[in-house]
Amino acid sequence: METLTATAKNTNLTSLKKIKSALISVYNKENLSPIIHELKKLGVTLYSTGGTKSFIEKEGAKVISVEETTSYPSIFGGRVKTLHPKIFGGILARRDHVKDAQEMNEYEIPEIDLVIVDLYPFQETVQKALSFGEGLGEAEIIEKIDIGGISLIRAAAKNFKDVLVVAAREQYDELLDLLKEKHGSTGLDDRKAFATQAFNITSDYDTQIFKYFNTGNPVESFKESYLSGRTLRYGENPHQKGVYYGNLNEVFEILNGKELSYNNLADVDAAIHLIKEFSEPTFVVIKHTNACGVASRKTPLEAWKAALAGDSVSAFGGIIITNSKVDSEVAKAVNEIFFEALLAPDYDADALAVLKSKKNRIILRTKNLNSTGWQFKNILNGAVAQTADNKSETAADLKPMTKKQPSEKQVEDLLFANRVAKHLKSNTIVLVKDKQLVGMGCGQTSRVDALKQALLKAHSFGFDLNGAVMASDAFFPFPDCVEIAGKAGIQAVIQPGGSVRDNESIEYCNSHDMAMVFTGFRHFRH
């Protein structure tokens, strides 16, 4: 959360208002003690209820109960405590309105100059339910929807002209500094800055509740909210600004290196989505969100060597990810090239010593690689949304279309190639041999161009394509691709199928002893 005092340095001294009374209603009492002692020192009248009142009294400060003020008890198991005209009147009354002042006097409504609230932890409760499940049903989650607290915050923020609102414990240090700096007074700029953050907090809180009820379905309404952003060095290019909104700590732990850039984050995202496709020891090398090296082997070291061999030139300055623990032997091998970042589920101590030899090199330990299920993209001043492409074909999904059936080994390679093709920019062609990416063409305007690029890559790194397989992210509109591939040594092809001219591609394969299987699923990526 941004520092608030920075926005209030030039406070108009004529707008200073003395804090004479404060209402405190918080769920979490952490770091509240210094605030209580400072308010006591300043002679501020305190109002509170329930557990917060008991906490304040234990800190040695006098406190007036809300129940005493309203002459009404806390009811419904605490669901209704502060929701009363005497409380909200004291917050919302306009001090410079004669009519408001008359009504406050008539109904014996006390002025409240400061409102401190820490909301029920709704989002934390939902996350706990998702993580552990046991004992956390919907009833408990619903009870963590704050009603009184959110209403207090909105009321105080609306009346920032007269009232200072502190809407989260993360602001306590800021409040304490302000109280000490201005001896218990606040300026209009201070109050407006805190009110701005209050509405940020309430809108985020309501968004999280909506998303829980809406089960993450954006069809009816699209809402995302993050309380603060992480400023990046720049965007895709130095002349562009960049900000990340989200919680990187949920995805990985940063063990070494400089701050991740906009481009780093995009590449890391692509790397994580691809590595989830594989279970045996696998290494992936990403460059500009596309895979330039992928290999699965019996050991991580073998997988690394094979992945790097796929395109050792493009690997320079890339993002590397593996699904296996990195030991010192693997670390030494990876250390031989320049790369931006390495992600792995774990590292040996000796491996980290090797990898940390360069202070700017980014080393990440992966945590939760599960996606949220929906993907969003900014388009035409709006947003489009889609579910993530979580379809990962298995051998059971393959429909043989040719007289020749693929061998068991070819099926492995075909599925491997299909998984890689799914994560490359369309149009894309992937060539694989022995569970190693040996050539790829992506982001092309024609499938033939993508194939030519893939063949050029394979030949430039000395791969023998005899016995290799080919994957296409979409159907072949003409038989030209299988003809070119067959002449290059490709012996098996995987594609979605669905072209009106599928028979021409199938006939070519039949007449040239090639195998072809259909998946029925296209994997475009734009």
Helices and strands as residue ranges (DSSP letters): G 5-8, G 13-15, E 17-18, E 21-26, H 33-41, E 45-48, H 50-58, E 64-65, H 66-70, G 76-78, H 85-92, H 98-106, E 114-118, H 122-131, H 138-143, H 148-158, E 164-166, G 169-171, H 172-181, E 185-186, H 188-214, E 230-231, E 243-244, G 248-250, E 252-256, H 262-275, E 282-287, E 290-296, H 300-310, E 318-322, H 328-334, E 339-344, H 349-355, E 362-366, E 374-379, E 382-387, G 395-397, E 399-400, H 408-421, E 429-432, E 437-441, H 447-460, E 469-472, H 480-488, E 492-495, H 502-511, E 515-518
